[in-house]
């Protein structure tokens, strides 16, 4: 309207309500040896994936069909988290497609296709399909799938598989608590003794440093229990952590 003092607000913005991505690959594999009398030349392997993100029930479901009788399903039910993920994806995200060169060479031994179906709050349905590669996918596919990957990766595979848990013994009364700390990111680590078990990795703590024992704030990057005999640094010469540093103290600096 050619006015600098006018603000316009959309009181009913559109948003993604649910989104489904289906992926299908067909690979023809030529074995090194073909049985005598066989009527086939290639072995065909079909593989499917499906990703479904739903705001209504706050779930992200990822399914892998690796073979006819081999299927893997992961369901992430995260109240508020799935909605936040969908809020970061705008309804038109898949509307922009790249230019496709006119000299594309198809690989007849491997075909990879996809289909995307997206429903928005205003009742719109968007369907996109094509070949699963740089020329066939929407331009913002990489940004979209990176958001999804980070969401899934945040929850990891669980503590059952974490060596830091199953291969670490509980502290004995005679053990010393040694924390490896760094003064700056990427720098050498130094050992300090913690006087209690309340400190954790990524905590910011106050220590004394150098010969003049000036105080410095450092970050804990590892924590382990040792007897006096197998400690990484002589116990009688090791310095001790003074205390935990609160976030507000760091912000003030």
C-alpha positions as CSV (number, residue, x, y, z in Angstrom):
1,X,0.0,0.0,0.0
2,X,3.1,2.2,-0.2
3,X,3.0,3.1,3.5
4,X,5.9,2.7,5.9
5,X,3.8,3.0,9.0
6,X,1.4,0.1,8.3
7,X,1.8,-3.3,9.8
8,X,-0.3,-6.2,8.6
9,X,-0.7,-9.4,10.6
10,X,-2.0,-12.8,9.4
11,X,-4.2,-14.0,12.2
12,X,-4.7,-17.4,10.6
13,X,-1.5,-18.5,9.0
14,X,-1.3,-21.9,7.3
15,X,0.9,-24.7,8.6
16,X,1.8,-28.3,7.9
17,X,-0.5,-30.7,9.7
18,X,1.0,-34.0,8.4
19,X,3.5,-35.1,5.9
20,X,4.4,-38.5,4.4
21,X,7.4,-39.4,2.3
22,X,7.6,-42.7,0.5
23,X,10.8,-44.0,-1.0
24,X,11.2,-47.1,-3.3
25,X,14.4,-48.5,-4.8
26,X,14.7,-51.4,-7.2
27,X,18.2,-52.7,-7.8
28,X,19.2,-55.3,-10.3
29,X,22.4,-57.0,-9.1
30,X,24.4,-59.2,-11.4
31,X,26.0,-62.0,-9.4
32,X,29.5,-63.1,-10.1
33,X,28.3,-66.7,-10.7
34,X,25.0,-67.7,-12.2
35,X,23.8,-71.3,-11.6
36,X,23.9,-73.4,-14.6
37,X,20.5,-73.6,-16.3
38,X,19.2,-70.5,-14.6
39,X,16.8,-68.5,-16.7
40,X,17.6,-65.2,-15.0
41,X,20.7,-62.9,-15.3
42,X,20.1,-60.5,-12.4
43,X,18.9,-60.7,-8.8
44,X,16.3,-58.0,-8.0
45,X,16.3,-56.3,-4.6
46,X,13.5,-54.0,-3.6
47,X,13.8,-51.6,-0.7
48,X,11.2,-49.2,0.8
49,X,11.2,-46.4,3.3
50,X,8.4,-44.4,4.7
51,X,8.5,-41.3,6.8
52,X,5.3,-39.9,8.4
53,X,5.1,-36.8,10.6
54,X,1.7,-36.1,12.2
55,X,0.8,-33.1,14.3
56,X,-2.5,-34.5,15.6
57,X,-0.9,-37.4,17.5
58,X,2.6,-35.8,17.9
59,X,4.4,-38.7,16.2
60,X,7.2,-39.2,13.7
61,X,7.2,-42.7,12.3
62,X,10.1,-44.1,10.2
63,X,9.7,-47.5,8.5
64,X,12.3,-49.4,6.6
65,X,11.3,-52.5,4.6
66,X,14.7,-54.0,3.8
67,X,13.3,-57.2,2.3
68,X,10.1,-59.1,2.1
69,X,10.3,-60.4,5.7
70,X,12.6,-57.8,7.2
71,X,11.1,-54.6,8.5
72,X,12.2,-52.0,10.9
73,X,9.9,-49.4,12.5
74,X,10.9,-46.5,14.7
75,X,8.2,-44.3,16.3
76,X,9.0,-41.0,18.0
77,X,6.1,-39.7,20.1
78,X,7.2,-36.4,21.4
79,X,4.6,-34.0,22.7
80,X,5.4,-30.5,21.5
81,X,8.5,-31.7,19.8
82,X,6.8,-33.0,16.6
83,X,4.7,-29.8,16.4
84,X,7.8,-27.7,16.7
85,X,9.4,-29.7,13.9
86,X,6.4,-29.2,11.6
87,X,6.3,-25.5,12.5
88,X,9.8,-25.3,11.1
89,X,8.5,-26.6,7.7
90,X,6.3,-24.2,5.8
91,X,3.6,-25.7,3.5
92,X,5.2,-24.5,0.2
93,X,8.6,-26.0,1.0
94,X,8.4,-28.6,-1.8
95,X,7.0,-26.3,-4.4
96,X,10.3,-25.4,-6.0
97,X,11.9,-27.9,-8.3
98,X,15.4,-27.7,-9.9
99,X,16.0,-27.4,-13.6
100,X,16.6,-30.9,-15.1
101,X,19.4,-31.2,-17.8
102,X,18.1,-32.7,-21.0
103,X,21.0,-35.1,-21.3
104,X,20.3,-37.2,-18.1
105,X,21.4,-40.9,-18.5
106,X,19.2,-43.3,-16.7
107,X,20.7,-46.3,-14.8
108,X,18.4,-49.2,-15.8
109,X,20.0,-51.4,-13.0
110,X,18.9,-49.1,-10.2
111,X,15.7,-47.0,-10.0
112,X,15.0,-44.8,-7.0
113,X,11.6,-43.0,-6.8
114,X,9.8,-41.0,-4.1
115,X,6.4,-39.6,-3.4
116,X,5.6,-36.8,-0.9
117,X,2.1,-36.0,0.3
118,X,1.6,-32.9,2.5
119,X,-1.6,-31.7,4.2
120,X,-1.9,-28.2,5.6
121,X,-4.1,-26.6,8.2
122,X,-6.2,-24.8,5.5
123,X,-7.1,-28.2,3.9
124,X,-4.6,-28.0,1.0
125,X,-3.0,-31.2,-0.2
126,X,0.3,-31.1,-2.0
127,X,1.7,-34.2,-3.9
128,X,5.1,-34.3,-5.3
129,X,6.8,-37.3,-6.9
130,X,9.8,-38.1,-9.0
131,X,13.3,-39.6,-9.2
132,X,15.2,-39.6,-5.9
133,X,18.3,-37.6,-6.8
134,X,19.5,-34.0,-7.0
135,X,17.5,-33.3,-10.2
136,X,14.3,-35.0,-9.1
137,X,13.9,-33.8,-5.6
138,X,12.6,-30.4,-4.5
139,X,15.2,-27.7,-4.1
140,X,14.8,-27.5,-0.3
141,X,14.8,-31.3,0.3
142,X,18.3,-31.1,1.9
143,X,17.2,-28.5,4.4
144,X,14.0,-30.5,5.2
145,X,15.7,-33.9,5.7
146,X,18.4,-32.3,7.8
147,X,15.8,-31.0,10.2
148,X,14.2,-34.4,10.4
149,X,17.6,-36.2,10.9
150,X,18.6,-33.8,13.7
151,X,15.3,-34.5,15.4
152,X,15.7,-38.2,15.2
153,X,19.4,-38.2,16.1
154,X,18.8,-36.2,19.2
155,X,17.1,-39.3,20.8
156,X,19.9,-41.6,19.7
157,X,19.7,-45.4,19.9
158,X,19.3,-45.7,23.7
159,X,21.5,-46.3,26.7
160,X,21.4,-50.1,26.3
161,X,24.0,-49.7,23.5
162,X,26.1,-47.0,25.2
163,X,29.5,-48.3,26.3
164,X,29.9,-45.3,28.6
165,X,27.1,-46.8,30.7
166,X,27.5,-50.6,30.5
167,X,31.3,-50.7,30.6
168,X,31.7,-48.1,33.4
169,X,31.7,-49.4,37.1
170,X,30.1,-47.6,39.9
171,X,32.5,-45.6,42.2
172,X,34.0,-47.4,45.1
173,X,34.7,-45.6,48.4
174,X,38.4,-45.7,47.8
175,X,38.2,-44.2,44.3
176,X,39.0,-40.7,43.3
177,X,36.8,-38.7,40.9
178,X,38.9,-37.3,38.1
179,X,37.4,-34.8,35.7
180,X,39.1,-33.9,32.4
181,X,38.6,-30.2,31.7
182,X,39.4,-27.8,28.8
183,X,40.1,-24.1,29.2
184,X,39.1,-23.3,25.6
185,X,37.4,-25.4,22.9
186,X,39.9,-27.6,21.1
187,X,42.6,-27.2,23.6
188,X,44.5,-29.7,25.7
189,X,42.7,-31.4,28.5
190,X,43.8,-31.2,32.2
191,X,42.9,-33.5,35.1
192,X,41.2,-32.1,38.3
193,X,39.9,-34.0,41.2
194,X,36.2,-33.5,42.1
195,X,35.4,-33.8,45.8
196,X,31.9,-35.2,45.2
197,X,29.9,-36.9,42.5
198,X,27.6,-34.0,41.6
199,X,29.7,-32.8,38.7
200,X,28.8,-34.0,35.2
201,X,30.2,-33.7,31.6
202,X,29.6,-30.3,30.1
203,X,29.3,-28.6,33.5
204,X,31.2,-25.3,33.8
205,X,33.4,-25.2,36.9
206,X,35.8,-23.0,38.7
207,X,39.4,-24.1,39.1
208,X,42.8,-22.7,39.9
209,X,45.4,-22.7,37.1
210,X,49.1,-22.3,36.5
211,X,51.8,-21.7,39.1
212,X,50.1,-18.5,40.4
213,X,46.8,-20.4,41.0
214,X,44.6,-17.8,39.4
215,X,41.0,-18.8,39.1
216,X,39.6,-19.8,35.7
217,X,36.3,-21.2,34.4
218,X,36.6,-24.5,32.5
219,X,34.3,-27.1,31.0
220,X,34.3,-30.7,32.0
221,X,34.7,-33.0,29.0
222,X,35.1,-36.4,30.8
223,X,34.7,-37.9,34.2
224,X,36.1,-41.2,35.5
225,X,36.9,-43.1,38.8
226,X,40.4,-44.2,39.6
227,X,42.3,-45.8,42.5
228,X,45.3,-43.9,43.7
229,X,47.5,-46.4,42.0
230,X,46.0,-46.1,38.5
231,X,45.1,-42.4,38.6
232,X,46.1,-40.4,35.4
233,X,47.9,-37.9,37.6
234,X,49.5,-38.2,41.1
235,X,46.7,-37.7,43.6
236,X,48.9,-35.6,46.0
237,X,49.8,-33.2,43.2
238,X,46.4,-32.9,41.5
239,X,44.3,-29.7,41.9
240,X,40.7,-29.8,43.0
241,X,37.6,-28.3,41.4
242,X,36.5,-25.4,43.5
243,X,32.8,-25.3,42.6
244,X,30.1,-25.4,39.9
245,X,29.7,-22.2,37.9
246,X,26.1,-21.1,37.2
247,X,25.0,-19.9,33.7
248,X,24.2,-16.5,35.0
249,X,27.8,-16.0,36.1
250,X,29.1,-16.8,32.6
251,X,26.5,-14.4,31.0
252,X,27.6,-11.6,33.3
253,X,31.2,-11.9,32.1
